[in-house]
Amino acid sequence: MFGQEAQDALNTRWQSMLTAGRVSDVLAEVAAQLDVDGLRDSAFLLCWQATAYNHLGSHAKALESAQRALQASANIDDPRTAALIHANIGMASQYGGSHEIDNALNSFEIAERTLRRLGDEWTLGAVFVNHAVYELSRGAIERGLVLLEKASSCSPVSEAERKEEPHRATIIRVNVRAERRISLRVQNPLRA
């Protein structure tokens, strides 16, 4: 299994690859690690596999990987990975149809509570963004905007996180503007 130092290094590497749009490369590296004996049921690797699948829009595969990771996480004492597993379940579940809505909401809330308790503000901000998109997609505009506001207040700590900051700010800004335009149209349909 991976020690904390190895996990931190892989987290940094794979996160920077995701930020650069190299999602398929992350998925390939994770798959190669999962082929190693003793790592097939690694909650850490399965969580990253779910993350990559979510980024590719393969939400059914992401949900499957995240659920396998959740089962494997019962044997680990890593609350951050457990929180990210729940965040991946939430993200994948939001695209799974109406039967997954409660699962998505519950998973996002578990991830948020855990990350808040750990003080992992930057990752918490990412979960807020995904949770906000879920809320906005189901028409809960005010709740979604509140979550985007919370996400915008989450500050980066590491150099890698500071590199991601402009991208996250753009995502937040685009979602806020889009939802405010939609809200204005709903309030005044003649302006649409």
matplotlib code that plots the C-alpha trace (Angstrom):
import matplotlib.pyplot as plt

x = [0.0, 1.0, 2.3, 1.2, 4.2, 3.6, -0.1, 0.7, 3.2, 0.6, -2.1, 0.0, 1.1, -2.4, -4.1, -1.7, -2.3, -6.1, -5.7, -3.7, -6.4, -4.5, -7.3, -6.7, -3.1, -4.2, -6.6, -3.8, -1.4, -4.0, -5.0, -1.4, -1.1, -4.3, -2.8, -0.1, -0.7, -1.9, -3.2, -6.3, -8.5, -6.7, -9.3, -6.8, -6.3, -10.0, -10.9, -8.6, -10.0, -13.5, -12.2, -10.7, -13.9, -16.0, -13.8, -14.3, -18.0, -18.1, -20.3, -21.5, -17.9, -17.0, -19.9, -18.8, -15.1, -16.2, -18.5, -15.6, -13.4, -15.9, -16.0, -12.2, -12.0, -13.5, -10.0, -8.1, -7.8, -7.6, -10.5, -9.4, -9.6, -13.0, -14.2, -13.1, -14.8, -18.0, -17.5, -17.0, -20.1, -22.0, -20.7, -21.4, -24.8, -26.1, -26.0, -27.6, -31.3, -33.9, -33.2, -29.7, -30.7, -30.7, -27.4, -25.8, -26.9, -26.0, -22.5, -21.7, -22.7, -20.6, -17.6, -18.1, -18.3, -15.2, -13.1, -14.2, -13.2, -9.8, -9.3, -8.7, -10.2, -9.1, -10.5, -13.7, -14.0, -13.9, -16.7, -18.7, -18.4, -19.6, -22.4, -23.4, -23.6, -25.8, -28.1, -28.3, -29.1, -32.1, -33.4, -32.2, -30.7, -30.3, -28.7, -26.3, -25.3, -24.6, -22.4, -20.5, -20.0, -18.6, -16.3, -15.0, -13.9, -11.8, -8.1, -5.3, -2.4, 0.1, 1.8, -0.2, -3.4, -2.4, -2.0, -5.5, -7.0, -7.6, -9.4, -11.6, -12.4, -13.5, -15.7, -17.4, -17.8, -19.3, -21.8, -22.8, -23.4, -25.3, -27.6, -28.2, -29.2, -31.6, -33.0, -33.6, -35.3, -37.6, -38.5, -39.0, -39.9, -40.2, -36.4, -35.6]
y = [0.0, 3.7, 5.6, 9.2, 10.7, 8.6, 9.5, 13.2, 13.0, 11.1, 13.5, 16.4, 14.8, 13.6, 16.8, 18.8, 16.4, 16.9, 20.6, 20.4, 18.3, 15.1, 13.0, 10.0, 9.9, 9.9, 7.1, 5.1, 5.5, 4.6, 1.5, 0.4, 0.7, -1.2, -4.1, -4.5, -7.3, -6.0, -2.8, -4.0, -3.0, 0.2, 2.8, 5.5, 4.3, 3.4, 6.9, 8.4, 6.2, 7.5, 11.0, 10.5, 8.9, 11.7, 14.2, 12.3, 12.2, 8.5, 8.8, 5.2, 3.9, 6.6, 5.5, 1.8, 2.7, 5.0, 2.3, -0.2, 2.4, 2.9, -0.8, -0.9, 2.2, 0.2, -1.2, 2.2, 5.1, 7.9, 10.4, 12.5, 9.6, 8.6, 12.2, 12.2, 8.8, 10.4, 13.5, 11.2, 9.3, 12.6, 13.8, 10.5, 10.1, 13.5, 12.2, 8.8, 9.9, 10.7, 7.5, 8.7, 12.3, 11.4, 9.5, 12.5, 15.0, 12.7, 12.0, 15.6, 16.5, 13.7, 14.8, 18.5, 17.6, 15.5, 18.0, 20.8, 18.8, 18.1, 21.7, 20.8, 24.1, 23.9, 20.4, 21.5, 24.3, 21.8, 19.7, 22.9, 23.6, 20.1, 20.2, 23.7, 22.3, 19.5, 22.0, 24.3, 21.4, 20.5, 24.1, 25.0, 28.2, 30.0, 27.0, 26.6, 30.2, 30.0, 27.0, 28.8, 31.7, 29.3, 27.8, 31.2, 31.9, 28.7, 29.6, 27.6, 26.6, 24.8, 25.9, 23.4, 24.7, 28.3, 27.2, 25.9, 29.0, 31.0, 27.9, 27.5, 31.2, 31.0, 28.0, 29.8, 33.1, 31.3, 29.4, 32.4, 34.6, 31.8, 31.2, 34.9, 35.4, 32.4, 33.9, 37.2, 35.5, 33.6, 36.8, 38.8, 36.5, 39.5, 40.0, 36.5]
z = [0.0, -0.2, 2.7, 3.3, 1.6, -1.5, -1.6, -1.2, -4.2, -6.3, -5.3, -6.4, -9.7, -10.7, -9.7, -11.8, -14.7, -14.3, -14.3, -17.5, -19.1, -19.1, -17.6, -19.8, -18.6, -15.0, -15.7, -17.4, -14.5, -12.0, -14.0, -14.2, -10.4, -9.9, -11.8, -9.2, -6.7, -3.4, -4.9, -6.7, -3.8, -2.9, -1.8, -2.7, -6.3, -6.8, -5.6, -8.2, -10.9, -10.0, -10.1, -13.6, -14.8, -13.4, -15.3, -18.5, -18.0, -17.5, -14.5, -14.4, -14.3, -11.7, -9.5, -9.8, -8.9, -6.0, -4.6, -4.7, -3.1, -0.3, 0.4, 0.4, 2.6, 5.5, 6.0, 6.0, 8.4, 5.9, 6.3, 3.4, 0.9, 2.5, 1.9, -1.7, -2.3, -1.1, -3.2, -6.3, -5.4, -5.2, -8.5, -10.3, -8.7, -9.8, -13.3, -12.4, -12.7, -10.0, -8.0, -7.2, -6.0, -2.3, -2.7, -4.4, -1.7, 1.2, -0.3, -0.9, 2.7, 4.2, 2.1, 3.2, 6.9, 6.8, 4.8, 7.1, 10.1, 8.5, 7.6, 3.9, 2.7, -1.0, -1.5, 0.4, -2.2, -5.0, -3.4, -2.9, -6.6, -7.6, -5.0, -6.4, -9.9, -8.6, -6.8, -9.8, -12.1, -10.0, -9.9, -6.3, -7.6, -4.2, -2.6, -5.6, -5.4, -1.7, -2.3, -5.1, -2.7, -0.1, -2.7, -3.7, -0.1, 0.1, -0.3, -1.8, 0.4, -1.8, -5.0, -6.9, -5.5, -6.3, -9.9, -9.9, -8.4, -11.7, -13.2, -10.2, -10.1, -13.7, -13.1, -10.2, -12.1, -15.2, -13.1, -11.0, -14.1, -15.9, -13.0, -12.4, -16.1, -15.9, -12.7, -14.4, -17.3, -15.0, -13.1, -16.2, -19.1, -21.5, -21.3, -22.5]

ax = plt.figure().add_subplot(projection="3d")
ax.plot(x, y, z, "-o")
ax.set_aspect("equal")
plt.show()
